[in-house]
Amino acid sequence: FALDTALEAIKSCPGLERVMVDFGGQLIFWTPSGEFTPETVFIDADSGSARLRSIKIQRNGSVSTSSNAERYGHLISTRAGRPVDGCLGVTVVAPTATAAEVLSTALFVLDEPDRSACLRKFPNARVVILKKT
């Protein structure tokens, strides 16, 4: 919400051609036209492992990653009551920062059948899920 609010405040500044704001792990991109030259965003949900991935962003929106890489156990499965164990990270690209953050956290803690059901409700979101092998 803070990132979306900050973006709304900046958009009123005259002469802006492109905005990228980094809130310490969550990014938001904006241009007046809504599209721009693709920007590469790297995903490292496993704290420097060989599982590094990248995605291209070329439309207004936000990228959020949820993982236990920096601090294991801070994301808790509500069903099991303990840290999520089968997932390394979930990255979501969505139209707003709030949607990206909420979805990345929710999809990280949900089980597979619930993830699929959740994703069907958000057709505008793009998702990368890194699972333990």
Helices and strands as residue ranges (DSSP letters): H 2-11, E 19-22, E 26-30, E 35-43, E 53-59, E 61-67, E 87-94, H 97-109, H 112-120, E 126-131
